[in-house]
Amino acid sequence: MDDDLATRILVSASLEQAGFYIEQAEDGRQALMIYERNNIDLVTLDVVMPELDGFATCVELRRRPEGAQVPILMMTGLDDYESINQAFKAGATDFITKPINFILLEYRVRYLLRASADVASLHESERRLTTAQRIARLGYWDWSQSQNFLRLSREVCEMLGLDPQAPEVPFRVILNHVHEKDRNILDQWIEEIWQGGKSRAISHRLIDANGNIRYVQQQVEAVLDAFGNPSHLYGTLQDITELRRAEERIWQLAFTDSLTRLPNRELFKDRLDTALKLAKRRNSQLALLFLDLDNFKRINDTLGHGVGDLLLQATAERLKLSVRANDSVSRNEAEEQDESIARLGGDEFTVLLPDIQHSADAAIVAERIQASLSQPLTLSGHEVFITPSIGIAVFPQDGEDPDTLIKNADLAMYFAKHQGRNLYQFYDATLNEAAHKRLTMENQLRKAIER
C-alpha cells in the first residue's frame, strides 16, 4: 500500500517476479477494505499517506482478530528513530527505508512469511496441547529454589481456584490444597526427589476450588545445575478422579455385596487371611462368627423378596452396631470394625473379631448380636421378627487357615440351629464326629428308601 503510483508499480513488479500474488491499495481505507475481502499473508504499508496514514492503518489492522498476527512491513522515507519507534508502537513487524532495495525487500518478505508460518505453527501446537491437556485434565508447574515460588499452568490454577493471570504463588498455597492426610507423605516424597534428583510419580488427594476431594497423579523430576546440584523441580499434575471412581466402582462390584454394601465372600476371606497372619506373628487369638437367620426363607416366601431384601439390609446395619464395642469409637475405628462384617450369600453373615483375649469375648459379641437382631422390625408395613443362629470358631485351636475356620464356624452354626435356634455354639472336634455320623445315617436312610 502506497499513495505513490510509481512506488506501488515497482514494489508489485518486484514481488510478483519473486512469485508472490499482490493486491494494491492507494490509501489506508482502501487497504482495509481489500484486507477484509481477501486472505492476506503480509502487508506492506507506506508511512506517509492522505486520510489514513500508515501508522493509523497499522493500528486498525491490529484491532481486527484476523489481523493480530499478520506480518506488517512499514516502508518509510523518514529515516529517523522517532518514526521507527512509532511504527513498532503501532504494531509493525519490521520496517524498510526508501529508496527501496528490491533484493533486500524480497528477502525481508520471505523472512517475515517464514517467521509468520513458524508462529502460526507454534500457536497451533499450543492450541492442540491446551486441548489435549484440558481433555486429559493435565496441568504443569515448576518451582525454583532461588525464587521459592511456583509457576502454575492455567489448568492447575482453575483446579485450585487461583487467578490464572497471577500464576506465581508461594509453595504453601499448594500445600494448603493437599488433603491433610496426604501432606506428610507428599512432603517426604518431594524431599526424596530433591535429594535423589530422580523422576517419581505419586497419587494423592487435593481439595479443589469448590471444596471437593479430587484425586491427582503427579510426575515430578529435579533439574540439576552445572555443578550437579538440584535447582528446579518440574511437575505435571493430572486429575484422575473419574478414573479412581471407576476403579472403586469396579472394586465394589467385585468385592462387595450390592444389597448390603458389606464385603462379600472373596474380600472377607482375604481379610481373614491377613488377620490370621497378623495373629500368628503376635501369637494372639481371633474369633470367627458365622450367622444364619432363622426362618428367613419363610419370611421371604410369605412377605416377598422385597421385604426379604429390606430385612437383610436391616440385619447388616444392626450387625455393625452390635460389633462396635461402644458408641464413642472414632470414625476410623468404626469403619475398620464395619469392614470385619461380611455377607457370604443368602442369609449368611460372618463377623471377624481380631485380637481377642479370651473365647468369652466372642460370646459377649454373639449375645449382643442376638439381643439386637431379635428386636422386632417394621418393614413395608409388616412387623417382622427374626433371630440368628451363630457358630463360633477360634484361632488357633479351631483352624489356622481361612477355609478351615469358615467351615468349622459354619458347622457350629448348623448345630446351634438344630438345638433350637436363636442360640450360639462354639466349635469343638466332637461336632465333626456328630456331623459325620448324621451324614452317614442320612445316606443309609436314603438308600433304604430307594430300595
Secondary structure, 3 states (H helix, E strand, C coil): CCCCHHHHHHHHHHHHHCCCCCCCCCCHHHHHHHHHHCCCCCEEEECCCCCCCHHHHHHHHHHCHHHCCCCEEEEECCCCHHHHHHHHHHCCCEEEECCCCHHHHHHHHHHHHHHHHHHHHHHHHHHHHHHHHHHHCEEEEEEECCCCCEEECHHHHHHHCCCCCCCEECHHHHHHHECCCCHHHHHHHHHHHHHHCCCEEEEEEEECCCCCEEEEEEEEEEEECCCCCEEEEEEEEEECHHHHHHHHHHHHHHHECCCCCCECHHHHHHHHHHHHHHHHHHCCEEEEEEEEECCHHHHHHHHCHHHHHHHHHHHHHHHHHHHCCCCCCCHHHHHHHHCCEEEEECCEEEEEEEEECCHHHHHHHHHHHHHHHCCCEEECCEEECCCEEEEEEEECCCCCCHHHHHHHHHHHHHHHHHCCCCCEEECCHHHHHHHHHHHHHHHHHHHHHHC
